[in-house]
Amino acid sequence: MKLVLKDLTKIYPPRGKGSAGAVVAVDGFDFEIPDGKLVGLLGPSGCGKSTALNLICGLLEPTRGQIFFGDEDVTELPPEKRGVGMVFQHYALYPHLTVLKNILFPLENLRGAEKLSKQEMLKRAYEAAKVVQIENLMDSKPSELSGGQQQRVAIARALVKRPRVLLLDEPLSNLDARLRLQTREEIRRIQRETGITTVFVTHDQEEAMSICDMIVVMQSGRVCQTGHPQKVYEEPNSRFVAEFLGTPPINMFNAEVKDGGLYIGEDRVFNVEGAEEGEVVVGIRPEGFEYDQKGALCCKMNRVERMGRDVSVVFSHAAAISAVLRAIVDADEAPGDDEEIVHFALDKDKVRLFDKESGQRIYCQLR
């Protein structure tokens, strides 16, 4: 089921005399989610991603804009008529009901032509349980389950209705690190097996980049950039997107374009074409550094962190904007622990220039 959002906007009015005015939670959201894809809404807390999800499912009414499931305008439809499955951050399982009863609950509330026989409801419940691999837990209560198992029950309850669209609101945030990794792979498997168009909300960029077909990076209610996760990572259109994506984060420097060159401090690191002279901000991914004592960028080394195959070199530079500068280099080519000054050659494909005022990407040629 294709999902189309047109100028979707949600504005909360002022709440009394002491309020700061109206709050624009979602601002002109235009996006099309292809049929059968897993799309991540990604951004910091307060960027509007959960609000957008609640507008899609019908829990919130938009101030303006339209929502289409396929060719059907569902903007005015109540949530129960939209055919959505929703999995919340807090699983919202009924503690007094068994796993089977929790999964059956949405079907037992169907009325009219949609009402199912008891046999059909049980069949659907066990089919959904099989997809999430909890068939052996059907007689258990939620309190007897681990966090990951409770999450699977919540997903099964959403799937049992055979929704047109599946919506996941930060479903992994209550799990520990190891279980999060396992569960996000399960979500990817389930989505592929069912083929349901899925919207996955998270503030964790590693989660979004690892399992999503597409990501939507949001800031202050607006869409900053959309696309394939790796493409957005490699080609950010703004400083915000560049800094938000990536672990370890991108290294930021104050720099200057002059005399046909790009200067970071006193170091001329590249020749540059297509950029106006003046101050800029330069972002360099940690993997964009190559330890080379003849390299153009001269830095003061703080420490070397060894992590098996790779080594993280933590360093400082007078032109740095980032609080911590970090280069990821091969263990066989790492500097010694006793070195004070290190030089790096830079991979131009990992270097991005941004306008100092607007933060927008400057497209140019580095040589």
C-alpha positions in Angstrom: 0.0 0.0 0.0 1.5 3.3 -1.1 1.4 6.0 1.5 1.3 9.7 0.4 1.5 12.7 2.6 0.7 16.1 1.1 1.5 19.3 3.0 0.8 17.5 6.2 0.8 20.1 9.0 0.0 20.1 12.7 -0.1 23.3 14.7 -0.9 23.4 18.4 -2.5 26.7 19.5 -1.1 28.8 22.4 -2.0 27.5 25.8 -2.7 30.6 27.8 -1.2 34.0 28.5 2.2 32.8 29.6 2.8 30.5 26.5 5.3 31.3 23.8 2.6 31.1 21.1 1.5 28.4 18.6 3.7 25.4 18.3 4.3 24.0 14.8 4.9 20.3 15.4 4.8 19.1 11.8 5.3 21.7 9.0 4.4 21.0 5.4 5.3 17.3 5.3 5.4 16.2 1.7 6.5 12.6 1.1 5.6 9.4 -0.7 6.3 6.0 0.8 6.4 3.3 -1.9 4.3 0.1 -1.5 5.9 -2.5 0.7 8.9 -0.4 1.9 10.2 0.1 5.4 10.8 3.8 5.9 12.4 5.4 9.0 11.4 8.8 10.4 14.6 10.0 12.0 15.5 13.0 14.0 16.2 14.4 17.5 13.6 14.5 20.3 10.9 17.1 19.5 11.4 17.1 15.7 7.8 16.0 15.0 8.4 12.4 14.0 6.0 10.8 16.5 3.4 13.6 15.7 3.6 12.7 12.0 3.0 9.0 12.9 0.0 9.9 15.0 -1.4 11.9 12.1 -1.0 9.0 9.8 -2.8 6.6 12.1 -5.5 9.1 12.9 -4.9 9.7 16.6 -4.3 13.4 15.8 -6.2 15.6 13.3 -4.0 17.6 11.0 -4.3 21.4 10.9 -4.0 21.1 7.1 -2.8 18.7 4.5 -3.9 15.2 3.2 -3.1 11.6 3.9 -3.6 9.0 1.1 -3.4 5.2 1.5 -3.0 4.3 -2.2 -5.6 6.4 -4.0 -7.9 6.7 -1.0 -7.9 9.9 1.0 -8.1 8.8 4.6 -7.5 12.2 6.2 -11.0 12.3 7.7 -11.3 8.6 8.5 -11.2 7.6 12.2 -8.3 5.4 13.3 -10.3 2.2 13.3 -11.3 2.7 9.7 -7.9 3.3 8.3 -6.5 -0.2 8.4 -3.4 0.6 10.4 -1.4 -1.5 12.9 0.3 0.5 15.6 3.1 -0.6 17.9 3.8 1.9 20.7 7.0 2.7 22.5 5.4 1.2 25.6 3.9 -2.1 24.6 0.5 -1.4 26.2 -0.2 -5.1 26.7 -3.1 -6.1 29.0 -1.3 -7.6 32.0 -4.3 -9.8 33.1 -4.7 -11.4 29.6 -2.6 -14.2 28.1 -0.5 -13.6 25.0 -3.2 -15.3 23.0 -5.9 -13.0 24.4 -3.7 -9.9 23.9 -3.3 -10.8 20.2 -7.0 -11.6 19.8 -8.2 -8.4 21.4 -8.3 -6.2 18.2 -10.3 -9.0 16.4 -12.8 -9.4 19.2 -13.8 -5.7 18.8 -14.7 -6.0 15.1 -18.3 -5.4 14.4 -20.7 -5.7 11.4 -19.4 -7.1 8.2 -15.9 -7.2 9.6 -16.8 -9.5 12.5 -15.0 -12.9 12.4 -15.8 -16.3 13.6 -14.0 -17.6 16.7 -12.2 -20.2 14.5 -11.0 -17.5 12.0 -9.8 -15.3 14.9 -7.8 -18.1 16.4 -6.3 -19.0 13.0 -5.2 -15.4 12.5 -3.8 -15.1 16.0 -1.6 -18.2 15.5 -0.5 -17.0 12.1 0.6 -13.7 13.6 2.3 -15.5 16.5 4.2 -17.7 14.0 5.5 -14.7 12.1 7.0 -13.2 15.3 8.0 -16.7 16.6 6.1 -16.8 19.9 3.8 -19.7 19.2 5.0 -21.4 22.4 4.1 -18.5 24.6 0.4 -18.2 23.9 -0.7 -19.2 27.4 1.8 -16.9 29.2 1.0 -13.5 30.8 3.0 -10.4 29.9 4.8 -10.3 33.3 6.3 -13.7 32.5 7.9 -12.5 29.3 11.2 -10.7 28.6 11.2 -7.2 27.0 11.9 -8.6 23.6 9.1 -11.2 23.9 6.6 -8.5 24.9 7.7 -6.5 21.9 6.9 -9.4 19.7 3.5 -9.8 21.2 2.8 -6.1 20.5 3.8 -6.6 16.9 1.7 -9.7 16.5 -1.3 -7.8 17.9 -0.7 -5.1 15.2 -0.3 -7.7 12.5 -3.4 -9.8 13.3 -5.7 -7.2 11.8 -3.8 -7.6 8.5 -3.2 -3.8 8.3 -2.6 -1.9 5.2 0.1 0.1 6.9 2.2 -0.8 10.0 3.4 2.0 12.3 6.2 1.6 14.8 6.8 4.4 17.4 10.3 3.9 18.8 9.6 0.2 19.5 13.1 -0.6 20.7 13.9 2.2 23.1 13.0 0.1 26.2 15.3 -2.8 25.3 19.0 -3.2 26.3 21.7 -2.8 23.6 22.0 -6.5 22.7 18.3 -7.1 22.6 17.8 -4.0 20.5 20.2 -5.3 17.9 18.4 -8.7 17.8 14.9 -7.2 17.7 15.6 -4.7 15.0 16.7 -7.6 12.8 13.5 -9.3 13.6 11.5 -6.3 12.6 13.3 -6.2 9.2 12.6 -9.9 8.7 8.9 -9.6 9.7 8.4 -6.6 7.3 10.0 -8.4 4.4 8.0 -11.6 5.0 4.6 -9.7 5.3 5.4 -7.0 2.6 3.4 -4.4 4.7 4.3 -0.8 4.1 5.9 0.2 7.4 6.9 3.5 9.0 9.4 3.2 11.8 10.0 6.2 14.1 13.4 6.4 15.9 15.9 8.9 17.2 18.7 6.3 16.8 20.3 6.8 13.5 22.1 3.5 13.6 18.8 1.6 13.9 17.3 3.5 11.0 20.3 3.1 8.7 20.6 -0.6 9.4 17.1 -1.8 8.6 15.3 0.9 6.6 14.8 1.0 2.8 14.6 4.8 3.0 15.0 7.4 5.8 13.4 10.8 6.3 15.6 13.1 8.4 13.5 15.7 10.3 14.3 18.9 12.2 11.8 21.2 13.9 8.8 19.6 12.2 10.2 19.8 8.7 11.8 17.3 6.3 15.5 18.0 5.9 16.4 15.1 3.5 15.1 11.8 2.3 16.6 8.9 0.5 18.5 5.6 0.8 20.3 5.6 4.2 23.8 5.2 2.8 23.2 7.9 0.2 22.0 10.4 2.8 25.0 9.5 4.9 27.4 10.0 2.1 25.7 13.1 0.5 24.1 15.2 3.3 22.5 18.3 2.0 23.1 20.3 5.2 25.3 20.5 8.2 22.5 19.3 10.4 22.1 16.1 8.5 25.8 15.5 8.3 26.2 15.9 12.1 23.1 13.9 13.0 24.1 10.8 10.9 27.2 8.8 11.7 28.8 7.0 14.7 31.4 8.2 15.5 30.0 11.6 14.4 31.5 13.7 11.6 34.4 16.0 12.6 33.6 19.7 12.0 36.2 22.5 11.4 36.1 26.2 10.7 37.8 26.7 7.4 38.4 29.1 4.6 38.4 29.1 0.8 41.0 31.4 -0.6 43.5 31.5 -3.5 41.9 28.4 -5.0 42.5 26.3 -2.0 40.7 25.0 1.1 42.4 25.9 4.3 41.8 24.4 7.7 43.7 26.7 10.0 47.1 27.2 8.3 46.9 23.9 6.5 46.0 24.0 2.8 44.4 20.6 2.5 42.9 20.7 -1.0 42.7 22.7 -4.1 39.1 23.7 -4.6 36.9 24.6 -7.6 33.3 25.9 -7.6 33.3 27.5 -4.2 33.2 31.2 -3.5 36.1 32.6 -1.4 35.3 33.1 2.3 34.7 31.3 5.5 33.1 27.8 5.4 32.5 24.9 7.7 34.2 21.6 6.7 33.0 18.2 7.8 35.2 15.1 7.6 34.0 11.6 8.4 36.2 9.7 10.8 37.0 7.1 8.1 38.2 10.0 5.8 41.5 10.4 7.6 44.7 8.5 6.5 47.6 8.6 8.9 50.5 10.0 6.9 53.3 12.0 8.3 53.5 13.8 4.9 49.8 14.6 5.0 48.4 18.1 4.7 46.5 18.3 8.0 48.6 18.7 11.1 47.1 17.9 14.4 47.9 17.4 18.1 47.3 13.8 19.2 45.6 13.2 22.4 45.4 9.4 22.6 45.0 6.2 20.6 42.1 3.8 21.3 42.6 0.3 20.0 39.4 -1.6 19.0 40.7 -4.8 17.4 40.9 -4.4 13.6 40.5 -0.6 13.7 42.1 2.1 15.7 40.5 5.3 16.8 42.9 8.3 16.9 41.6 11.1 19.2 43.2 14.4 18.3 42.8 18.2 18.5 43.1 21.1 16.1 42.9 24.9 16.6 40.2 25.2 14.0 38.0 22.4 15.4 34.3 23.0 16.0 33.6 19.5 17.3 34.3 18.9 21.0 36.1 15.7 20.2 37.9 14.9 16.9 38.3 11.3 16.0 39.9 9.4 13.0 39.3 5.7 12.3 42.5 4.2 10.8 43.7 0.7 10.1 45.4 -1.0 13.1 48.5 -1.7 10.9 48.9 2.0 10.0 48.2 3.6 13.4 50.5 6.1 15.0 52.5 5.2 18.1 51.1 6.0 21.5 54.0 8.4 22.2 53.6 10.7 19.2 52.5 14.2 20.0 52.0 15.6 16.4 50.2 13.6 13.7 49.6 14.4 10.1 46.7 13.1 8.1 46.0 12.9 4.3 42.3 13.3 3.6 39.9 11.4 1.4 38.1 14.0 -0.7 35.1 11.7 -1.0 34.6 11.9 2.8 35.0 15.7 3.0 31.9 18.0 2.8 31.7 21.8 2.8 28.8 23.8 4.3 27.8 27.4 4.3 28.8 29.0 7.6 25.6 30.9 8.0 22.8 28.8 6.5 24.5 25.4 7.1 23.5 24.3 3.6 25.9 22.1 1.6 28.3 23.8 -0.8 28.8 21.6 -3.9 32.3 22.0 -5.3 35.3 20.0 -6.6 38.2 19.1 -4.3 41.5 18.1 -5.8 
